[in-house]
Amino acid sequence: MVHKVPKKEEIVEAILQATLENGVINSQKKFREIVLKKLKEKNVSYAATGRRIRKIALQSDKINIEIKTAEVNRHNPSKCPVCGSKFIPQRNKTVFNGTVTLGYQCSKCPYWTGLKYRRPTRYVFSKKYE
């Protein structure tokens, strides 16, 4: 079977439907399954990865994504593991007018890490209410 790639707008629509009907979704795997089910209602051959769906949800600014993490003994990556964007070092001035790095904040999404690497372990998705 040949898979088709849905447009970004179609994925956003499916994401909104999924969060409206299910409320809070506690894992990326479950979120992907629900969104794919919505997409396949339009076209049976649609397919999308969990990572693509998560990135589009972050970009849409209509979905809250809570990132649960665990500290691991590893160096911090150069790019955000959630969305692939650059990190912004979070620095503080010292008493002697120097600077010290406290951690790193993603430039696009809510992910952050301290000097010890915080690996994403679970994503919690819900609709933003204004």
C-alpha positions as CSV (number, residue, x, y, z in Angstrom):
1,M,0.0,0.0,0.0
2,V,1.3,3.4,-0.9
3,H,1.2,6.0,1.8
4,K,0.3,9.7,1.2
5,V,1.6,12.5,3.3
6,P,-1.2,14.8,4.6
7,K,-0.8,18.5,4.4
8,K,0.1,20.4,7.6
9,E,-3.4,22.1,7.7
10,E,-5.0,18.6,7.6
11,I,-2.9,17.4,10.5
12,V,-3.7,20.6,12.6
13,E,-7.4,20.0,12.0
14,A,-7.0,16.3,13.0
15,I,-5.0,17.4,16.1
16,L,-7.7,19.8,17.2
17,Q,-10.5,17.2,16.7
18,A,-8.5,14.7,18.7
19,T,-7.9,17.0,21.7
20,L,-11.5,18.3,21.7
21,E,-12.9,14.7,21.8
22,N,-10.3,13.2,24.1
23,G,-9.3,16.1,26.4
24,V,-5.8,15.3,27.8
25,I,-3.8,12.6,25.9
26,N,-1.0,11.2,28.0
27,S,1.5,9.8,25.5
28,Q,2.8,10.6,22.0
29,K,2.0,7.0,20.8
30,K,-1.6,7.3,21.9
31,F,-1.8,10.9,20.4
32,R,-0.4,9.6,17.1
33,E,-2.9,6.8,17.0
34,I,-5.9,9.1,17.6
35,V,-4.7,11.7,15.1
36,L,-4.0,9.1,12.4
37,K,-7.5,7.7,13.0
38,K,-8.9,11.2,12.3
39,L,-6.7,11.6,9.2
40,K,-7.7,8.2,7.8
41,E,-11.4,9.2,8.0
42,K,-10.5,11.7,5.2
43,N,-8.1,9.4,3.2
44,V,-7.2,5.8,4.1
45,S,-3.7,6.1,2.7
46,Y,-2.6,9.0,5.0
47,A,0.4,8.4,7.2
48,A,2.5,10.6,9.6
49,T,5.1,9.9,12.2
50,G,4.6,10.8,15.9
51,R,7.5,13.2,15.6
52,R,6.0,15.1,12.7
53,I,2.6,15.3,14.5
54,R,4.3,16.5,17.7
55,K,6.3,19.2,15.8
56,I,3.1,20.4,14.0
57,A,1.2,20.5,17.3
58,L,4.0,22.7,18.7
59,Q,4.0,25.0,15.7
60,S,0.2,25.4,15.7
61,D,0.1,27.3,19.0
62,K,-3.3,25.7,19.7
63,I,-2.1,22.8,21.8
64,N,-0.5,22.6,25.2
65,I,2.4,20.2,25.3
66,E,3.8,19.2,28.7
67,I,7.2,17.5,28.5
68,K,8.1,15.0,31.2
69,T,11.8,14.4,31.5
70,A,14.4,12.3,33.3
71,E,18.0,13.2,34.0
72,V,20.6,11.0,32.4
73,N,24.4,11.1,32.5
74,R,25.1,12.5,29.0
75,H,26.3,15.8,27.5
76,N,23.6,18.2,26.4
77,P,22.8,18.0,22.7
78,S,23.3,20.9,20.3
79,K,19.7,20.9,19.2
80,C,16.4,20.5,21.0
81,P,15.3,16.8,21.2
82,V,11.6,17.9,21.1
83,C,11.5,20.2,18.1
84,G,15.0,20.3,16.6
85,S,15.5,24.1,17.3
86,K,18.6,25.7,18.7
87,F,19.2,26.1,22.4
88,I,19.6,29.5,24.1
89,P,22.1,29.3,27.0
90,Q,20.6,30.6,30.3
91,R,23.3,32.5,32.0
92,N,23.7,34.4,35.3
93,K,26.2,37.0,36.4
94,T,28.6,36.1,39.2
95,V,29.6,38.4,42.1
96,F,33.0,38.9,40.4
97,N,31.3,40.2,37.1
98,G,31.8,36.9,35.3
99,T,29.0,34.7,33.9
100,V,28.0,31.1,34.6
101,T,25.8,28.9,32.5
102,L,22.8,27.6,34.4
103,G,21.2,25.6,31.7
104,Y,19.7,25.7,28.2
105,Q,16.2,26.8,26.9
106,C,14.8,25.8,23.5
107,S,14.2,28.8,21.3
108,K,10.8,27.5,20.0
109,C,9.2,25.1,22.5
110,P,8.9,24.8,26.3
111,Y,11.8,22.3,26.7
112,W,14.7,23.2,28.9
113,T,17.6,21.4,30.5
114,G,20.1,22.1,33.2
115,L,23.7,21.3,33.1
116,K,22.7,17.6,33.4
117,Y,20.9,16.4,30.3
118,R,17.1,16.0,30.8
119,R,15.8,13.5,28.2
120,P,12.2,13.7,27.2
121,T,10.3,10.6,28.4
122,R,6.6,11.5,28.0
123,Y,4.5,14.1,26.3
124,V,1.1,15.2,27.5
125,F,-1.1,16.9,24.9
126,S,-4.2,19.1,25.6
127,K,-6.0,21.9,23.8
128,K,-5.3,25.5,24.7
129,Y,-8.3,27.4,26.1
130,E,-8.2,31.2,25.9
